């Protein structure tokens, strides 16, 4: 039924609110098809364009997927719960476990590229590098259930990691942090900054998401026991694919 929400709200927003409430209450289950533009337009007494705007809101918020000729279906994707503190515990990567396994039991496909080049200015500042110094950049795209959920680039001082498996696509059990530990620079402290913004065109394309949906930008710096910055990791997360979970003692 049409909502009686305040009359000043745009009609397309009121339709979107009704549909979201129906999804949340289970009227429409994952995989179910929502009413099409024509059906919504007739139900709410609005133009088809208004109904289209309502469905676009749901797509932007990551609640439905739309395909030409197939209408809108409720997404069945279960958001990834990212455990911001437990995932970086040394006990995990020191025992050969991946950081990813802290968050997810589902299989993840990781596309990885490794490059070396002169450090960008902002990376040099974060890693306290001199002008002209080289870095190793490990670029990854993560996919779960065929859906791209995160882009990440880790920058490490090349002089520190040259000759190690960190320059290989497969870094081995425990990943980069286990390899850093082997050369005496195990991460001992982390600083993580979080912000949100709209994606660039390239980010939206690689994450297969609408330009109107925000991304979560996570920037993490890892320091060894001598307080040397050994890694800068810049992550771009599809905001509809993640829940950020932080649990810690008072």
BELHU-V594818 format. One record per pair of residues at least 24 apart in sequence whose C-alpha atoms are under 8 Angstrom apart, sorted by the first residue. I is the first residue (numbers start at 1). GAP is how many residues later the second one is. If there is no record, write none. Layout:
I/GAP
I/GAP
This chain:
1/42
2/41
2/42
11/35
11/39
12/38
12/39
12/41
12/42
13/41
13/44
15/29
15/36
15/39
16/38
16/39
16/41
16/42
20/38
20/43
23/51
28/46
29/45
30/43
30/44
30/45
30/46
31/42
31/43
31/44
31/45
32/41
32/42
33/38
33/39
33/40
33/41
34/37
34/38
34/39
34/40
35/36
35/37
36/35
36/36
59/151
60/150
60/152
60/153
61/152
61/179
62/178
62/179
63/177
77/164
78/163
79/161
79/162
79/163
79/164
80/24
80/161
80/162
80/163
81/161
81/162
81/163
81/164
82/160
82/161
82/162
82/163
83/161
83/162
83/163
83/164
84/160
84/161
84/162
84/163
85/161
85/162
85/163
92/82
93/80
93/81
93/82
93/84
93/85
94/80
94/83
94/84
95/79
96/77
96/78
96/79
96/82
97/76
97/77
98/75
98/76
98/77
99/75
106/38
106/39
107/37
107/38
108/34
108/35
108/36
108/37
109/33
109/34
109/35
110/30
110/31
110/32
110/33
111/29
111/30
111/31
112/26
112/27
112/28
112/29
112/57
113/25
113/26
113/27
113/56
114/24
114/25
114/53
114/54
114/55
116/42
123/32
123/109
126/95
126/103
126/106
127/29
127/30
127/101
127/102
127/103
127/104
127/105
128/101
129/28
133/24
133/25
134/24
134/25
135/24
136/25
136/31
138/29
147/60
147/61
148/58
148/59
148/60
149/58
149/88
149/89
149/92
150/57
150/85
150/86
150/87
150/88
151/56
151/84
151/85
151/86
152/81
152/82
152/83
152/84
153/80
153/81
153/82
154/77
154/78
154/79
154/80
155/76
155/77
155/78
156/74
156/75
156/76
157/73
157/74
185/39
185/40
185/45
186/38
186/39
187/35
187/36
187/37
187/38
187/43
188/34
188/35
188/36
188/37
189/33
189/34
189/35
189/36
189/38
190/30
190/31
190/32
190/33
191/29
191/30
191/31
192/26
192/27
192/28
192/29
193/25
193/26
193/27
194/24
194/25
203/33
207/31
209/29
213/26
214/24
214/25
215/24
